[in-house]
Amino acid sequence: QVQLVESGGGLVQAGGSLRLSCAASGGTFSMYAMGWFRQAPGKEREFVATISRGGEVTSYADSVKGRFTISRDNAKSTVYLQMNSLKPGDTAVYYCAARLAVYCSSCIYRRPNEYGYWGQGTQVTVSS
């Protein structure tokens, strides 16, 4: 089983940038599709971005497209979320998630219930 630990959250002014990292251990990282989700107070967890096992395929929520970039380094067992032009509406706890994708190297997943492993989350707060 894979364990996930997020880092890189914090307080930033609107228009600023942050890079989140999610370090994986306990599994063969290159066999997992990865995703980032976020949850604001009183709201459901929502999809942010996803990346296939090898990194060739990515997908983003419309609300972050053009501002956020997901990437991965399989040698370091780490997935990243570069967040630029941050807005107060991006304020949330950000979670990374892993989905074993042994038979599909190009698959990506956008729904929380498609993922079996989750990190503890990291808080991102964007001030206006």
C-alpha positions as CSV (number, residue, x, y, z in Angstrom):
1,Q,0.0,0.0,0.0
2,V,1.1,3.5,-0.7
3,Q,1.4,6.3,1.8
4,L,1.1,9.9,0.8
5,V,2.3,13.1,2.5
6,E,1.6,16.5,1.2
7,S,3.6,19.7,1.8
8,G,4.0,23.2,0.5
9,G,0.7,24.8,1.6
10,G,0.6,28.1,3.3
11,L,-0.8,31.7,3.2
12,V,-0.3,33.7,0.1
13,Q,-1.7,36.9,-1.3
14,A,-4.0,36.9,-4.4
15,G,-1.9,36.7,-7.5
16,G,0.8,34.8,-5.8
17,S,2.1,31.2,-6.4
18,L,2.6,28.1,-4.4
19,R,4.0,24.6,-5.3
20,L,2.5,21.7,-3.5
21,S,4.4,18.4,-3.2
22,C,3.1,14.9,-2.5
23,A,5.7,12.3,-1.5
24,A,4.7,8.7,-1.9
25,S,6.2,5.7,-0.1
26,G,5.4,2.0,0.3
27,G,4.5,1.3,-3.3
28,T,5.7,1.3,-6.8
29,F,4.9,5.0,-7.6
30,S,5.1,4.6,-11.3
31,M,2.1,2.1,-11.2
32,Y,-0.2,4.8,-9.8
33,A,-2.2,7.5,-11.5
34,M,-2.2,10.6,-9.2
35,G,-4.7,13.3,-8.5
36,W,-5.1,16.5,-6.6
37,F,-8.4,17.4,-5.0
38,R,-9.4,20.3,-2.6
39,Q,-12.1,20.9,-0.1
40,A,-13.2,24.2,1.2
41,P,-15.2,24.6,4.5
42,G,-18.8,23.5,4.0
43,K,-18.2,22.2,0.5
44,E,-17.6,18.8,-1.0
45,R,-14.2,17.6,-2.1
46,E,-13.6,18.7,-5.7
47,F,-11.3,17.6,-8.4
48,V,-8.4,19.8,-9.3
49,A,-6.0,17.9,-11.5
50,T,-4.9,14.4,-12.5
51,I,-1.9,12.8,-14.2
52,S,-1.3,9.4,-15.7
53,R,1.3,6.9,-14.5
54,G,4.0,8.1,-16.8
55,G,3.0,11.7,-16.8
56,E,2.0,11.9,-20.5
57,V,-1.7,12.6,-19.9
58,T,-3.1,15.3,-17.6
59,S,-6.5,16.9,-17.0
60,Y,-7.6,19.9,-15.0
61,A,-10.8,21.4,-13.5
62,D,-12.0,24.3,-15.6
63,S,-11.6,26.6,-12.6
64,V,-7.8,26.0,-12.5
65,K,-7.0,25.4,-16.1
66,G,-4.2,27.7,-17.3
67,R,-3.2,28.6,-13.7
68,F,-2.3,25.2,-12.2
69,T,0.1,22.6,-13.5
70,I,0.4,19.0,-12.3
71,S,3.6,17.1,-12.8
72,R,5.4,14.1,-11.4
73,D,8.9,12.7,-10.9
74,N,8.7,9.0,-10.7
75,A,12.3,8.7,-9.7
76,K,11.5,10.8,-6.6
77,S,8.1,9.2,-6.1
78,T,6.6,12.7,-5.9
79,V,3.8,14.5,-7.6
80,Y,3.6,18.3,-7.7
81,L,1.0,21.0,-8.2
82,Q,2.3,24.3,-9.3
83,M,-0.3,27.0,-8.5
84,N,0.0,30.4,-10.1
85,S,-2.3,33.5,-10.2
86,L,-3.9,32.3,-7.0
87,K,-7.4,33.6,-6.1
88,P,-9.2,33.7,-2.7
89,G,-11.6,31.1,-4.2
90,D,-8.6,28.7,-4.3
91,T,-8.6,28.6,-0.5
92,A,-9.0,25.0,0.7
93,V,-7.3,22.0,2.1
94,Y,-5.6,20.3,-0.8
95,Y,-5.3,16.5,-0.9
96,C,-3.3,14.2,-3.2
97,A,-4.6,10.8,-4.1
98,A,-3.3,7.7,-5.7
99,R,-5.0,5.1,-7.9
100,L,-3.3,1.8,-8.9
101,A,-3.4,1.7,-12.7
102,V,-1.3,-1.4,-13.5
103,Y,-3.1,-2.1,-16.8
104,C,-3.6,1.4,-18.1
105,S,-0.6,3.7,-18.5
106,S,-2.5,6.6,-20.0
107,C,-5.6,6.5,-17.7
108,I,-6.5,9.5,-15.6
109,Y,-9.3,9.8,-13.0
110,R,-11.4,12.7,-11.9
111,R,-13.7,11.4,-9.3
112,P,-12.7,11.0,-5.6
113,N,-14.2,7.5,-5.4
114,E,-11.9,6.3,-8.1
115,Y,-8.9,6.8,-5.7
116,G,-7.9,4.3,-3.0
117,Y,-5.2,6.2,-1.2
118,W,-5.2,9.7,0.2
119,G,-2.8,12.0,2.0
120,Q,-3.7,14.0,5.1
121,G,-4.0,17.3,3.2
122,T,-2.3,20.7,3.3
123,Q,-4.0,24.0,3.9
124,V,-3.8,26.7,1.2
125,T,-5.1,30.1,2.1
126,V,-5.2,33.0,-0.4
127,S,-5.8,36.4,1.0
128,S,-7.4,39.2,-1.0
